[in-house]
Amino acid sequence: MSYMKALADRPSREREMIPRTLLWAMLGLAVSALVITTFAVLTDRPHVGQPAPGKVVAERELILQGKSAQAVTVYAADGTLIADMDHGGFVTVIQNAIQRARTVARVQGNPPIRIVRYDNGRLVAEDPASGASIELYAFGGDNKAAVERLLDQP
């Protein structure tokens, strides 16, 4: 019986898994982020993290049709086949992101997206149907080149 009492009096291991100091620090971090964001909104601080505007150098409307987890077919807006990729790589990632944005926005069908190249080096996939915009230049040179090939193909 005394063994059971000793076990009951011992501190619980689950209680020691996350120290109380760490919990207070996490709460402080969350509250600090909320205070900084509230201050920025109330004082109308400029948005410094947005990409610089530029002039459109090239643009193309494309239809991305996902076939499986990796495969994607790319059509021009008029229905002309541009590429049929069994392993679409980054193009498949874009297609999945656009499809998710369309699901959230409750967009029906598969309208074309716009691939836009700006004079300042930005490359953007814009979906007018859902309002989604993906800054493609931020994903590295190889991924940017994969999308630029689609933009430059006849």
N, C-alpha and C positions, 0 to 999 in steps of 0.2 A: 504494500500500500504506500509506503514512504517513497518508493521509486516512482510511482504514478504522480504523487504530489510534487516531486522534484521536477518531473517533466512538465507539469502544468505551470509551475512557477518560472520556468526558463523562458526567456524572450523568444518570440516566434521568429523563425528564419525569414519568413515573408516580410515581416515588419522591418528587418534589417537590410533588405535587398536594395532599397533606394533610401539613402540618408536624407534626413529631414532638411539639412542644409541645401542639398541639391534640389529638392522640391521647391524651397523658397527662392533659390536662384533662378529656376525655370519660370516660376511665377513672375519674378521681377523682370526677366527678359521679355515675357509676353506683355506685361503692363507697359514696359518701356517702349516697345514697338507700337503699341496702341497710342501712347501719348505722343510719340514723334509723328505718327501718321495723322492724328487729329490736329496737331499743330500745323502740319504742312497743308492740310485741307482748309483749315480756318484762316490761314494767312495767305492763301492763294499762291503758294510757292510755285515757280515754274517747273515743268516736267523736264528734268535734266537727263533722264535715262532713255528718252525716245530717240530713234534714229533721225539723222539730219534729212530734211526734205531734199529732193533732187528732181531733175527733169527725166522723163521717161525716154530711154534710148531705144528699147525694143520691148515688145509685148506680144503674147500669143495666148489665145484661148485654147485650152485643152480639156478633154474629158478623160478622167482617170477611172478605169473600171477594175475593181479588185476581183480577182478570181479565186484566190486562196490566201493563206497566211503570208505567202511570199510572192505570188504571181500577180502581175498587174498588166493591163493592156491600156495603151495610151492612144487616143484618137484626137484628131483635130476637131474643131467645133463643127465642121461640116460633115463629120463622120468618117473621114479618111483615116485609115490605120497608119499610125506613126511608129509604134513599137509594141511588140508583144513579148513581155519579159517573164520567163519562168521564175527568175530570181531578181526581182525588181530592186532590191536593196533600198536605198534611200527614197526612191520614187514610191515604193510601197509604203514607207513610213509616212510620206506626205499624204498619200491616198487615205491611209487609215486615220490620220489626224483630221483631214477634211471631212471624212465620213462621220467621225465622232462629233465634229462641230455641227454638221447637218442634222444628226440625230438629236442633239440637244436643242437645236433651233427648229426642229420638226419640219425640215425641208423635204419635200417629196421629189422623187426622181433623182436624176444625176445630171444637173446642169453643168456647163463648163466652168472651169476656174481660169484665172488669169495668171500667167507667169510674167513678171515685169522686171526688167533690168533698168536701173537708174544710172545716171551719169556719175554718181559718187561711189559706184561699186556695189550698191545694194542689189540683191536679187530676192524677190518676194513672190510668194504664192498667195494670191488673193481669191477668196471665194465670195463673190457678190451675193450669192443666195443666203449664206449664213452670216456674213460679216466677218468671217475668220481671215486672219492674215498671218502668214508664217514667214519670218525673216530667214531665208535660206542661206545667206552668206555666213551666218553665225555657226553653221554646222561643219565647217572645214572645207578645204579646197576640193577634195575628192567628191564630196556630196554636192557641192556647188557645181562642179563640172558635169556631174550626171544630169542635173536639171538644165544646165546651159546647153547641153547637146540636144535636149528636147526643144529648147527655145530656138536653136539655130537650124534644126532640120527643116528641109522644104516640105 
